Amino acid sequence: MRKRLFIVIASTILCGNCVTQAQNEREEITVTDNDGKEEVIDVPEAMNYEVDSLLNLYYSKTYLQPDNDCNYKDENVSYPKEVYIERLSRLPNVMEMPYNDIVQKFIDRYTGRLRHSVSYMLGASNFYTPIFEEALEAYGLPLELKYLPVIESALNPKATSHAGAAGLWQFMVATGKQYGLEVNSLIDERRDPVKSSFAAAQYLRDLYKIFGDWNLVIAAYNCGPENINKAIHRSGGEADYWKIYPYLPRETRGYVPAFIAANYVMNYYCEHNICPMRTKLPAKTDTIMVSKDVHLKQIAEVCGIDIDELRTLNPQYRRDIVNGSNKPSIVRLPATATNTFIANEDSIFNYKTETLLTRRSLVEVESSSNSSYTRKSSVKKKNYSRKKRSRRSRAKRVTIRKGDTLSEIAERNHTTVKKLRQLNGIKGNNIRAGKKIRVR
């Protein structure tokens, strides 16, 4: 049996939902137990992010800037371990925040080499913490869980792990779908800060119903409840996190101190000369519901919105396409743009449709009778004449209704705007009510 690490205060917490995005290879730290034996622990992937990549996000570039009025000297300050123990004990938390040598190593990493990333996260937390707290409050959960995404994604909404977990809360596809997050080729709601936060809160609540202990809940969030149950069984039925510690996956053992260290540094950054980035909160937003397919570029260009801002407000749309024809879908806009959208709705849906929404709903299939090796020339000519007569006989015309657009006519008759223009010699979008238009 492996020797336990020396613990100053028994019991702690973990973080996670199965891995986070690493830009570099997974790093490790080495710790020594009270018998002098060394042990290697994985560093959470999010702690490998380069700060430059975080600062290149749209919100960072637009709404964050260094605080030039901060006069702290950019260097870490070390304290006796009794100071760390006392500070952790003063945090207004329901969950225990114990101290040990591993926690100290993670605190040192956050306050040392990752101090500029902490500066970013302190600034970015102004965007996301209100969302996290609202979701946690809705399910009656401890608010210190708002620091889970610090460990999971470094508050990078675009984070994707090597195992496929995505978003601020790093949901795997199966778990996300279990908690109502839609994932398909066009949409990934794991990247939606609001929906994923409420899904994460619900998942954490359900884990607490299973384990009844927040330490085990956080551990299960990282490696799954099955691995926690295995560790409990291997430890002889122990239900205390630090007693099952030797039987947990290596990455899970790393998330415990990382989560404690995240709570510490997000509260005591001033004591380590870390200046939060100054935050200018984005303008208010509003939502509209669409029931047709629309490309974000159609909205951006007609309404005069920065496409990068629109993508940031709607990170769930993987290819910039809102599949409203499948089911009514929400698009989040700057509040000042909602009236513009409503006033120009037809123009938005018709703008560059042929180039931005290229999926064909109707195609013609070439007959094998046109192949030179299957018919003699005279037979081909006969077939061709028959096809022409058949096409003429199948021609169909409809009367344009008042308020109709080409896209609406095309949708009703299972064809495309491009085909309507070809069949009727139409240039642009001008059509007149009462006239007949050929649809095939």
N, C-alpha and C positions, 0 to 999 in steps of 0.2 A: 504494500500500500504506500502511495506517495505521501511524503511528509507535507503537512499543511504549512502555508506561509504564516509567519508571525503576524497576528492581527491585533491592533490596539483596541478597536471597538468591534464587537461581533456584529455580523450581519451588514449587508450592503445592497447595492442595486446594480442593475445592468441597463443596457440600452440595445435597441436594435430591431430589426425585422429582416434578418438574413442579408447582411452585407450592404456596402455602399460603394459608390464609384471611386476607383483609384486612378489617378493619372500616372502614377509611378508604380513600381512593384510594391507589393505588400511589405511594410516594414515591421520590425520586431523590436521588442525590448527584452533585456535579460534582467531577471530579478534573482535575489538570493534569499533562501528561506532561513529560518532561525538556526538551522544546523549547518549552514554554509553551502548548501546545495543550490546550484544555479538552475533556473527555469526560464524558458523562452516563451513569451506571450506576444500574440499578434497585436499590432496597432490597427485600430479601425481604419478602413480605407479612406474615409472622409478626411482623416488627419494627414493624408498624403497630397491633398489638393495644393496646387501652386496658387498663391494669392493673386497672381496676374490673371489667371483664368476666372477667378471669382469677380475680379474688378472689371472684367470684360463683359459681364452680363448687362443687359439693357438697363435694368433698374440701377445697377451700380454706377454705370457711366452717366446716367441721367440725373439721379437723385442723391448720390453719395459723393462726398468730397472730404479730403483731409481737414481736420480741425486745426487751422493755423494758429488759433488762440491757445491751444493746449501747450503748456510749457514744460511738460514732463520730459525728462531726459530719457531717450529711447534705449533703456537698458533694464534688465530684470533686477529685482531685489529679492534676496533670499532671506528666509526667516527660520528661527528654531521650529522644530516640529510641533512644539506645544502651541505655537501661534496658529498653525494650520488646523490643529485639533480644535482649538477654541473657536476659530472662525467658522468651521464646518458645523460645529454644534449650535452656533447662533443663527443659522439659516432658518427662515420661517417655513420649514417643510414638515409634511406628514411622514415622508420617507426618511429613513435613517441615512446619514451621510458620514460614515466612519472614515477614519484615516489609517493608512498603512504605507509601507514603503512603495508599493506599486502605485497607489494613488499619488504619492509624491512624485514619482517619475512622470506621470501623465500631467500633473500640475506644472512641473518643470518644462515639459514639452510645450504646453499651451502658452506659458508665460515667457518662454524662451524663443525657440525657433519658429513657433507658430503665432507669435504675438501680433504680427500684421494681419494674419488671417482672423484672429480674435477681434482686432479693430474693425475689420470688415463685418464680421458676424454681429458685433454690437450695433453697428449701423443698420444692417439688413434686418435685424430683429424688430425694428420699428415697422417694417412692412408686414412681417409674418406673425409676430407674437400675439397681436390682437386676435388673429384668426385661430391660432392654436388654443389660446385661453378660452375663447368662445366655445370651441368644440369640447374641450375638457370640462368646462363648467356645465355644458349641456348634459353630460353623462356623470356628473358628480365626481370627477377624478381629481387627484392631487395636481395642482398647477405646476409643480416643478417638472412634470412630464413634458412641459413645453421645451425643455432642453434636449429631448430625445433627437429632434432633427439636427441639432448641432453635431451630435455624434454620427447620425445616420448620413447626412448629406452636406454638412458644413453650410447649411442654409442655401444650398444651390438647387433651385427648382428643376434644373435640367440634369441632375445627377442620375447616372445609370451605373449599376454595379457590374462586375464581370460575370455575375450569376444571373443578371437580368432584372434585378430590383430597380425600381425607378421612382423619381420624385423626391420631395422633401422628406417623406416618411418611409421611403424605400420599400414599397410594397412589391412582392413578387406577384406575377400575373394571377396565379390561382387564388392567393389570399385576397388580392384586390377584388377579383370577381365575386368571391364569397361574400364580400362586404359591399357589394353593389357598385363597384367601379367598372365601367365599361372599357374594354380593351379590344380593339380590332385594328384593321389596317389604317383606318382614318382617324381614330380617336383613342386616346390613352388618358383616362381620367385619373390615373395615379399621379399625373403631373398637375392636376388641378389642385391648387393649395387649399381651397375651401372643402371640396368633396373628399379629398384624401385625408384632411384633418379630422373630419367627422367620422370617416371610416376607421381611422387609426384609434380614435377615442372609443368607438364601439368595440373594436378588437381588444383593446386594453381592458375594457370593462368585462368582456367575456372571459379573458384570461384570468382576471381576478376572481370570477365566479368559480373557476376551476381550481386555482391554487390558494386563494385567500391570503396571499402574502405578496407584497409589492416587489420584493427582491426577486422572487421566483417569476413574477409576471414580466418584469423587465428582461430577465434572462430568457424566458419563453418567447418574448417579442423578437429577440435576436436569433435564436437557433431553433425555435419551434417547440411547442408543448411536448412533442414526442421525445425529444432529446432530454428535456427536463425530467420527464417520467422515467426515462432510462437511468439518468443520474441518481434519482431518488432510489430506484430499485437497487442499483449497484452499491449505494452507500448503506444499504440495509434498512431503508425506509425513512431516512432522515429528510425532514422537510425544511431545513434551514440552508440558505444559499451557501454560506461559507463551509458547511459540512459536506455539501455535494460538489463543491468547487473542484476537487481533483478529478471528478468524473465528467466534467463539462467539456465541450469543444474548446479548442485553444482560443479561437476568436471571441467566444463568449466570455472567457476569463479576462480578456483584454477590454471588453466593453464595460465591465463593472467599474473599474477605476476610472475609465475614460468618462463615464457619465458623472461620477462624483467630481472629477476634475472640471468638467464642463460647468456644473453647478457652481463650483468654487470660482472659476475665472470669470463667469458672466456676472458674478456679484462683487468680486474683490479685484477687478481689473485695475482700479485706481492705485491700489497698494503695490502694483507691479509696474507702474508707469505706462500703462496701455491707454492710449487715447482713442475713444470710439470715433468712427467716422461720422461727420455731421450729416444728418438726414434731412432732405427736403421731401416731405411726403407728396406722393403723386396726387394729381387732381382727382376729384371724386369720379366714381364710375357708375354706370347703370347697365342694365341688361335688356336685350330685345330677344324675342323668340322668332325664329325663322322656320318656315315649313317647306322651303325649297332648298336645293343645293346652292351654296354660294361659296365663292373663294374669298379668302381674306383680302387678297389684292383688289378684288372688285369693290369691297367696302372701303379699303384704305384710299384708293385712287379717286373714287367718286366723292367720298366724304372728307378728303383731305387729311387723313390720319397717317402718321408714321407707321409703316408696315411693321417695324420692329416693336413698336409700342403695342400694336394690335396683337402680335404674336405673344408678347409677354403677358397681356391680359387674358389670352386664350391659349395657354400652353398645352392644353389637352388635344388640340387639333394637329395631328402629326404631319400632315401634308398641306396644311393651310386650307383644307376643304371642310366646310361644315355640311354634313350629310342630312340636311333638313328634310329631304324627300323621304328618308327612311323613318324619321320620327321628328317631331318638333324639337329644335335644338337651340340652346342659349348661346348668344354671342355677347361678350362683355365689351362695352365701349366707354371712352371718356364721356362723362355725363353731358358735356357740351355738344357731343356728336349725335346723341340719340334723336333729336328733332331733325337733324340733317338726314339721318338714315330714313326716318319715316317719310320725309318729304320727297326723297329721291329713290324710293324702294324699287320702282320699275326700272329705273335707269341702272341701279346697282345690279339687279339680276340679269339685265341684258348686256352689261358692259363686258366686252371681250370674252363672251361666253364660249365662242368656238376655240379660243386658244387656252383659256384657263380651266374650263370644264370639258375635257376632251373625251370622256367616256362615251362611246356610241351606244345608243339604245336600240338602233336598228341598223342592220347591215345586209347587203345583197350578196348572195353566194353564187359564184360563177359555176355554171353547169358544166359537167364533164363533156357535154356534147360539143363544146368549143375546142376540145383538145384534138390536135391534128391526128393523133394515133388512134382515135376511137371512131371517127366518122370520115367518110369521103367528102370531098368539097361540096358536091351537090346536096348531100344530106345536111351538111352544116348550114347551107344557105336556106334550106327549107325550115330548119329548126329556128334559125334566126328570125325569119319572117313570121313564124308562128308566135315567137316570143314578143315581137313588136306588136302584133295584133292583140296578144293576150295582155300586154302592159297597157295598151290603149283602152281595152275593155275594162281593166281594173282601175282606171284613173278615177280619182275621187276628189270632189270639190266640196267645200263647206263655206257657209256664210260667216263673214267676220262680225262678231258681236260688238256691241258698244263697250269700250274700255279694254278690248282684247289686246294682247301683245303677241309678237311672233313666238316668244318662248312658251306662252300659255297655250297657243294653238298647237304648237309642236308637241307639247306634253300631252294634250288631250288626244292627239291622233298618233301617238307613238312614233314620232319622227323627230327631226332636228331642225333648228333654225336655218342651218346651212342648206339643208335639202329644200326647205320651203323657198328660200331665196333663189335656188337654182331652178326649181319647177316654175316659178312665177316671175322670174326676172326682176326681183326686188333688190334694190340697193338701199342700205341703211335699215331703219326700223319703222319707217312711215307706212302705215296701212290705214284703210278707211272703213269704218263700220258700214255694213250693208253690202259690200262687195263680196264676190265669191273668190275663194283662193284654193288653188289645187294643193292637196296634201299628199297625193301619191299618183 
